[in-house]
Amino acid sequence: MGTLSERDARKLLTSLQAIYAARTIEQFAHIAMREMLNLVPSDMAAYNEVDLTGREPFFNRTLPDVRTPELDAAFARHADQHPGVRRLVRFGDPGPGRVMELVTRREWRRTGMYNEMWRPLATDDQIVMFIAPPPRLAAASVSRGGRDYGDVDRDLLGALRPHLRVARETVAALARIQSRSEQLIDHLGGHVVVLDRSDAIRSATRGAMALVQRYFAAPLRPPSHLPEPLLLWQRAQRQLLAAGCDHALRILVATRPFGTLRTRAIFAPDETTLIFDHRTTPATTALADLPLTDRERQIVGCLADGATNASIAAALDISALTVKKHLEHIYEKLGVDSRAAAVARAFHGALLCMPLAMVMSALLDM
């Protein structure tokens, strides 16, 4: 490897600062491709990972994104024809290599990979380097048409490669830690969702996502984001915190006939953690023998969780006026004249099954 110029050394240093900031494989792939293009003028950069055992899916990204099903299929058919792969298999990994120094142009243009991939993309030369060894083989490359790469281009990417390896190992370790943490939280019965800066879901326990779907009864739009009510609430909480109004932060309470979901947000510079606390409503058996309609039993269950008329209306998709009418009928049938008395009457045989706070609230309000 030759000596880098001062200008190239400064460019390399800037690239390293960006690459080491990656925290996920998606971030790493995008940053690595972007920085390779900054270092070596090219038409396209690519990053891919292939699990030679077949247990993990093929990971492939390009910048700009030129991927198509046809190109992906061509890569799968002809990957073993790539001169860099052949050199790796025969001699190990000596570092970045220019395709046009590994094979003659005439030989290369007779291959399926050239005719089905390179030719449609107007590619004439490529520098490829391997970032991780088998069985999870990872490779990064830059490609361009019109002119071949030189030794300076290859050496510049060669200086970048060891740092790409370290950054990728760091990202892979973080992914393993995150996966094990999620498994532990799930095992302990915890319900947690972590959002990144753009409010996209970075990680989530299975239990948390099941609760979100159940309480908000809406598909995730887009699939990587939470339902709108949760997003709007956490954004409002973050704005309060940024304005120095941390005393105004509130827990989001969603009440449904089957229970109550309380959501608390913990904010960090790069992420938001949502912690869910689910409490079931002990209404199914305790209310079965009461002279109430199904709708009235639902409303009593909501009362037991301290829900207001407005929140009951939202949970049951009815108007607040309708809730008020139902309450009048409930009071009459149960022979009571207040919400607390209705809860105490309905659950008189099930107080031991109710949350302590609910019991105390009912008793103190009588």
Buried (B, 14 or more C-beta within 10 A) or exposed (E): EEEBEEEBEEBBEEBBEBBEEBBBBEBBBBBBBBBBBBBBEBBBBBBBBBBEEEEEEEBBBBBEEEEEEEBBEBBEEBBEBBBBBEBBEEEEBEEBBBBBEBBEEEEBEEBEBBBBBBEEBEBBBBBBBBBBEEEBBBBBBBBBBEEBBEEEBBBBBBBBBEBBBBBBEBBBEBBEEBEEBBEEBBEEEBBBBBBBEEBEBBBBBEBBBEBBEBBBEEEBEEEEBBBEBBBEBBEBBBEBBEEEEEEEBEEBBBBBBBBBBBBBBEBEEEBBBBBBBBBEBBBEEBBEEBEBEEBBBBBBBBBBBBBBBEBBBBBBEBEEEBBEEBBEBBBEBBEBEEBBBBBBBBBEEBBEEBBEEBBEBBEEEE
